[in-house]
Amino acid sequence: MSKPVPDTNHPDMWLEAWPWPDSDSHKHARGALGCVTGSASATGAARLAARAGLRTGAGLATLFSPPGAVLVNAIHETAVMVKAFRDADELASLSATCACTIIGPGAGVTEETRENTLSVLDNSETSVLDADAFTVFKDDPQALFGAIKTPVLTTPHPGEFKRLFPGLLEEHGRKAAAMIAAERSGAVVILKGAQSVIAAPDGRVVLNDHATPFLATAGSGDVLAGIAGGLMAQGMEVFGAACAACWAHGDTGLRVGPGLIAEDLPEVLPEVLQELHAKRA
């Protein structure tokens, strides 16, 4: 069991561990982030995550795309690269090149997503599972939990959480339910909400209320996954990355305020990072 951490999220908890580049840094040293996209009509979520991860400092960000979605993704992207994969075996080769791979945003609740998620977990150095990547295991959660061998972050909203951990929220409340889920799954859990709960398998738990209701919009959670994935790609420990991502995501939302859409968040994120960088020891 790690030493206790404060209950409320704050930069003092994780700013010292933020992976800023130094004078010898180059893009390969800053870590490779992969984001698995959905079909041609469901690519935006992964693109939001990839852009947020690149903004957060990952040296390279690549969309891993089904062949039918490559052109859609390539049209939209410049700094984010696009590589095609046809099946879980080809995705295994791609994710093995990554310090962190994000899967789930826009993936679809399909057998292919299930196989792709297991492939990512088996090959990527670290992983972020969002949305469909854990919903596909609702009928067999142990198949997912048993595949978690490396550092993993999951980012469910309450509805997604209930599919994988039925009854926990109703019986225990948000904080305790997230802690039980983290211990049971072996993954760090961000249970999203007005007050997000960040829980680690070793019992650490932090509450994040540094946010705004205007973040309740489509795609906002994909940006959160991307910020966390960008930090993990740079080598930040998963629980610290989750706490830092929640705070930075919330701070970005507070700066945009009314009228916020998810596309705004990666573009405003540099303002948050500049202030955090100025505060470093």
C-alpha positions as CSV (number, residue, x, y, z in Angstrom):
1,M,0.0,0.0,0.0
2,S,1.4,3.4,-1.0
3,K,1.4,6.3,1.4
4,P,-1.9,8.2,1.7
5,V,-2.5,11.1,-0.8
6,P,-4.7,14.1,-0.3
7,D,-8.4,13.7,-1.0
8,T,-8.7,16.6,-3.4
9,N,-6.8,16.9,-6.7
10,H,-4.2,19.7,-6.9
11,P,-1.0,20.4,-9.0
12,D,1.1,20.1,-5.8
13,M,0.4,16.3,-5.9
14,W,1.8,15.7,-9.4
15,L,3.5,18.7,-10.9
16,E,7.0,17.6,-9.9
17,A,6.4,14.4,-11.9
18,W,5.1,16.2,-15.1
19,P,7.4,15.0,-18.0
20,W,8.7,18.3,-19.3
21,P,11.3,18.0,-22.1
22,D,14.8,19.1,-21.5
23,S,17.5,20.5,-23.8
24,D,18.4,17.1,-25.1
25,S,14.9,15.9,-25.8
26,H,13.7,14.9,-29.3
27,K,10.4,13.5,-30.6
28,H,11.3,9.9,-30.1
29,A,12.5,10.5,-26.5
30,R,9.1,12.1,-25.7
31,G,7.2,8.9,-26.4
32,A,4.9,7.5,-29.1
33,L,1.1,7.6,-28.6
34,G,-1.3,5.5,-30.7
35,C,-5.0,6.0,-30.9
36,V,-7.2,3.3,-32.5
37,T,-10.0,4.8,-34.5
38,G,-13.4,3.5,-35.4
39,S,-15.0,3.1,-38.8
40,A,-15.1,5.9,-41.4
41,S,-18.3,7.4,-39.8
42,A,-16.8,7.2,-36.2
43,T,-13.3,8.7,-36.4
44,G,-13.7,12.0,-34.6
45,A,-13.4,10.7,-31.1
46,A,-10.0,9.1,-31.7
47,R,-8.8,12.2,-33.5
48,L,-9.7,14.4,-30.5
49,A,-7.7,12.0,-28.2
50,A,-4.7,12.0,-30.5
51,R,-4.6,15.8,-30.8
52,A,-4.9,16.2,-27.1
53,G,-2.1,13.7,-26.5
54,L,0.1,15.5,-29.0
55,R,-0.6,18.9,-27.3
56,T,0.2,17.4,-24.0
57,G,3.7,16.5,-25.1
58,A,3.8,13.1,-26.7
59,G,6.6,13.2,-29.3
60,L,4.6,11.3,-31.9
61,A,0.9,10.6,-32.2
62,T,-0.5,8.1,-34.7
63,L,-4.1,7.1,-35.6
64,F,-4.4,3.4,-36.1
65,S,-7.2,3.2,-38.6
66,P,-9.2,0.5,-40.3
67,P,-8.5,0.7,-44.1
68,G,-11.9,2.1,-44.9
69,A,-11.3,5.1,-42.5
70,V,-7.8,6.0,-43.6
71,L,-8.8,8.6,-46.1
72,V,-11.2,10.3,-43.7
73,N,-8.5,10.5,-41.0
74,A,-5.8,11.6,-43.3
75,I,-7.9,14.5,-44.7
76,H,-8.3,15.8,-41.2
77,E,-4.8,15.4,-39.8
78,T,-1.4,17.1,-40.3
79,A,0.8,16.6,-37.3
80,V,-1.0,13.4,-36.3
81,M,0.0,10.5,-38.5
82,V,-2.3,7.8,-39.9
83,K,-1.5,4.1,-40.3
84,A,-3.8,1.3,-41.4
85,F,-4.5,-2.0,-39.8
86,R,-6.7,-4.8,-41.1
87,D,-7.0,-7.1,-38.0
88,A,-5.9,-7.6,-34.4
89,D,-2.6,-9.1,-35.5
90,E,-1.6,-6.0,-37.5
91,L,-2.8,-3.8,-34.6
92,A,-0.5,-5.8,-32.3
93,S,2.5,-4.8,-34.4
94,L,1.5,-1.1,-34.4
95,S,0.7,-0.9,-30.7
96,A,4.0,-2.6,-29.8
97,T,5.7,0.5,-31.1
98,C,3.9,2.7,-28.6
99,A,4.6,3.8,-25.1
100,C,0.8,4.2,-24.7
101,T,-2.1,3.2,-26.9
102,I,-5.7,4.6,-26.5
103,I,-8.6,2.4,-27.6
104,G,-12.3,2.8,-27.3
105,P,-13.3,6.2,-28.5
106,G,-15.7,5.6,-31.5
107,A,-14.5,2.0,-31.7
108,G,-18.0,0.4,-31.7
109,V,-19.3,-2.4,-29.5
110,T,-18.2,-5.3,-31.7
111,E,-16.2,-8.5,-31.6
112,E,-13.5,-6.7,-33.6
113,T,-13.2,-4.1,-30.8
114,R,-13.0,-6.9,-28.2
115,E,-10.2,-8.5,-30.1
116,N,-8.4,-5.2,-30.8
117,T,-8.6,-4.3,-27.1
118,L,-7.0,-7.6,-26.0
119,S,-4.3,-7.0,-28.7
120,V,-3.5,-3.5,-27.4
121,L,-3.3,-4.8,-23.8
122,D,-1.0,-7.6,-24.8
123,N,1.4,-5.4,-26.8
124,S,1.4,-1.7,-25.8
125,E,3.7,-0.6,-23.0
126,T,0.7,1.2,-21.3
127,S,-2.9,1.6,-22.4
128,V,-5.9,3.9,-21.9
129,L,-9.3,2.1,-22.3
130,D,-12.3,4.3,-22.9
131,A,-16.0,3.8,-23.8
132,D,-16.5,0.9,-26.2
133,A,-13.2,-0.8,-25.1
134,F,-14.7,-1.9,-21.8
135,T,-18.4,-1.9,-22.8
136,V,-17.6,-4.9,-25.1
137,F,-16.6,-6.9,-22.0
138,K,-19.9,-6.3,-20.1
139,D,-20.9,-10.0,-20.4
140,D,-17.4,-11.2,-19.4
141,P,-15.6,-8.7,-17.3
142,Q,-13.0,-11.2,-16.1
143,A,-11.8,-11.6,-19.7
144,L,-10.8,-8.0,-19.6
145,F,-9.4,-8.0,-16.0
146,G,-7.3,-11.1,-16.7
147,A,-5.7,-9.4,-19.7
148,I,-4.5,-6.4,-17.7
149,K,-0.8,-7.1,-17.1
150,T,0.7,-3.7,-17.8
151,P,-0.2,-0.2,-16.5
152,V,-3.7,0.6,-17.7
153,L,-6.1,3.6,-17.2
154,T,-9.9,3.2,-17.7
155,T,-12.1,6.3,-18.0
156,P,-15.8,5.3,-17.7
157,H,-18.7,7.6,-17.2
158,P,-21.3,6.2,-14.7
159,G,-23.3,4.3,-17.4
160,E,-20.2,2.6,-18.7
161,F,-19.0,1.9,-15.2
162,K,-22.3,0.1,-14.4
163,R,-22.0,-2.2,-17.4
164,L,-18.7,-3.6,-16.1
165,F,-19.3,-3.3,-12.4
166,P,-23.1,-3.8,-11.9
167,G,-24.4,-2.8,-8.5
168,L,-21.2,-1.2,-7.2
169,L,-22.4,2.4,-7.5
170,E,-25.8,1.7,-6.0
171,E,-24.3,-0.3,-3.1
172,H,-21.2,1.7,-2.2
173,G,-21.4,5.2,-3.7
174,R,-19.0,6.8,-6.2
175,K,-15.7,6.9,-4.2
176,A,-15.9,3.4,-2.7
177,A,-17.2,1.9,-6.0
178,A,-14.2,3.4,-7.9
179,M,-11.8,2.0,-5.4
180,I,-13.3,-1.5,-5.5
181,A,-13.3,-1.4,-9.3
182,A,-9.7,-0.4,-9.4
183,E,-8.7,-3.2,-7.1
184,R,-10.9,-5.7,-8.9
185,S,-9.7,-4.8,-12.4
186,G,-6.0,-4.0,-11.7
187,A,-6.4,-0.7,-13.6
188,V,-6.5,2.9,-12.5
189,V,-10.0,4.1,-12.8
190,I,-11.3,7.6,-13.5
191,L,-15.0,7.5,-12.7
192,K,-16.1,10.7,-14.5
193,G,-18.6,13.1,-13.3
194,A,-19.1,16.6,-11.7
195,Q,-16.7,15.3,-9.1
196,S,-14.5,12.7,-10.8
197,V,-13.0,9.9,-8.7
198,I,-9.5,8.7,-9.5
199,A,-8.7,5.4,-7.9
200,A,-5.7,3.1,-8.1
201,P,-5.5,-0.7,-7.4
202,D,-3.2,0.0,-4.5
203,G,-5.9,2.0,-2.6
204,R,-4.9,5.6,-3.6
205,V,-7.9,7.7,-4.3
206,V,-8.4,11.4,-5.2
207,L,-11.4,13.5,-6.0
208,N,-11.4,16.1,-8.7
209,D,-13.8,18.9,-8.7
210,H,-11.6,21.4,-10.6
211,A,-13.9,21.5,-13.6
212,T,-17.0,23.1,-15.1
213,P,-20.5,21.8,-16.2
214,F,-19.7,23.1,-19.7
215,L,-17.5,20.0,-20.1
216,A,-20.7,17.9,-20.3
217,T,-20.5,17.8,-24.1
218,A,-19.8,15.1,-26.8
219,G,-16.1,14.4,-27.2
220,S,-14.9,16.0,-23.9
221,G,-14.1,12.6,-22.4
222,D,-12.0,11.7,-25.5
223,V,-9.9,14.8,-24.9
224,L,-9.4,13.7,-21.3
225,A,-8.3,10.2,-22.4
226,G,-5.8,11.9,-24.8
227,I,-4.3,14.1,-22.2
228,A,-3.8,11.2,-19.9
229,G,-2.4,9.1,-22.8
230,G,0.0,11.8,-23.8
231,L,1.4,12.0,-20.2
232,M,1.6,8.2,-20.0
233,A,3.4,8.1,-23.4
234,Q,6.1,10.3,-21.9
235,G,6.6,7.9,-19.0
236,M,4.4,9.5,-16.3
237,E,3.1,6.9,-13.8
238,V,-0.6,6.1,-14.5
239,F,-2.2,7.4,-11.3
240,G,-0.3,10.6,-11.4
241,A,-1.1,11.0,-15.1
242,A,-4.8,10.4,-14.4
243,C,-4.8,13.1,-11.7
244,A,-2.9,15.6,-13.8
245,A,-5.1,14.9,-16.8
246,C,-8.3,15.5,-14.8
247,W,-7.0,18.8,-13.4
248,A,-5.7,20.0,-16.8
249,H,-8.9,19.0,-18.6
250,G,-11.0,20.8,-16.0
251,D,-8.8,23.9,-16.1
252,T,-9.0,24.0,-19.9
253,G,-12.8,23.8,-19.6
254,L,-13.0,26.6,-17.1
255,R,-11.0,28.8,-19.5
256,V,-13.4,28.2,-22.4
257,G,-16.7,28.3,-20.4
258,P,-20.0,28.8,-22.1
259,G,-20.2,27.7,-25.7
260,L,-17.5,25.0,-25.1
261,I,-17.2,22.2,-27.6
262,A,-14.7,19.4,-27.5
263,E,-12.6,20.8,-30.4
264,D,-11.8,23.9,-28.3
265,L,-10.0,21.9,-25.6
266,P,-6.8,20.9,-27.3
267,E,-6.4,24.4,-28.7
268,V,-6.7,26.1,-25.2
269,L,-4.6,23.4,-23.5
270,P,-1.3,25.2,-24.2
271,E,-2.4,28.1,-22.0
272,V,-2.8,25.6,-19.1
273,L,0.5,24.0,-19.8
274,Q,2.4,27.3,-19.9
275,E,1.2,28.2,-16.5
276,L,2.0,24.8,-15.1
277,H,5.5,25.0,-16.7
278,A,6.1,28.4,-15.1
279,K,5.2,26.9,-11.6
280,R,7.6,23.9,-11.8
281,A,10.3,23.7,-9.2
